[in-house]
Amino acid sequence: MGRIIQLRQHDEDASSIEITRGELSGLLTTAQRHFSGFLDLARRWAAATTPGLADRLTSALDRHFMINGVSSFSDGRATQ
């Protein structure tokens, strides 16, 4: 299974959840795949509605949300 990681909000008094490194890695990979799907939908929508701005919009979304900048979650940490 792997080591257990405890996740909590920044607030020390907040409740926490426990998850294994493998589970966290899978969840992060799935989230990245969903964000990539969102970016593709945004690109297609922008191309249909404002073709001249589609590339700028999708680049800005990608840059601000760092969708394609994350390369690996294999060790439980996102890398740039």
C-alpha positions in Angstrom: 0.0 0.0 0.0 2.6 2.6 0.9 3.2 5.2 3.6 0.3 7.0 5.1 0.1 10.7 4.5 -2.0 13.0 6.6 -3.5 16.0 4.7 -5.1 19.0 6.4 -5.9 22.6 5.7 -3.3 25.2 6.7 -5.3 25.8 9.9 -3.8 23.7 12.7 -7.3 23.1 14.2 -8.7 21.8 10.9 -9.7 18.1 10.6 -7.4 15.9 8.5 -7.6 12.9 6.2 -5.2 10.0 5.9 -4.3 8.6 2.5 -1.5 6.4 1.2 1.1 7.8 -1.2 -0.2 5.5 -3.9 -3.8 6.7 -3.5 -2.6 10.4 -3.5 -0.5 9.8 -6.6 -3.6 8.3 -8.4 -5.9 11.1 -7.3 -3.4 13.8 -8.5 -2.9 12.0 -11.8 -6.7 11.8 -12.3 -7.1 15.5 -11.4 -4.4 16.4 -13.9 -6.2 14.4 -16.6 -9.5 16.1 -15.8 -7.8 19.6 -16.0 -6.3 18.6 -19.3 -9.8 17.7 -20.5 -11.1 21.0 -19.3 -8.3 22.8 -21.2 -9.2 21.0 -24.4 -12.9 21.9 -24.0 -11.9 25.5 -23.3 -9.7 25.5 -26.4 -12.5 24.2 -28.6 -15.0 26.6 -27.2 -12.7 29.6 -27.7 -11.9 28.5 -31.2 -15.6 28.4 -32.0 -16.5 31.7 -30.3 -13.4 33.9 -30.6 -10.9 32.2 -33.0 -8.4 35.0 -32.8 -8.1 34.7 -29.0 -8.3 30.9 -28.6 -4.6 30.3 -28.3 -4.1 33.2 -25.9 -7.0 32.1 -23.7 -5.9 28.4 -23.4 -2.2 29.5 -22.9 -3.3 31.8 -20.0 -5.5 29.0 -18.4 -2.7 26.5 -18.7 -0.1 28.9 -17.3 -2.3 30.1 -14.4 -3.6 26.6 -13.4 -0.3 24.9 -14.3 -2.2 22.1 -16.1 0.5 20.9 -18.5 3.4 22.1 -16.3 3.1 19.2 -13.9 5.1 16.3 -15.2 5.0 13.6 -12.5 3.3 12.6 -9.3 5.1 9.3 -8.9 6.7 10.1 -5.6 3.7 12.0 -4.2 5.1 15.5 -5.1 4.3 17.5 -8.2 7.3 18.5 -10.2 7.7 21.3 -12.7 
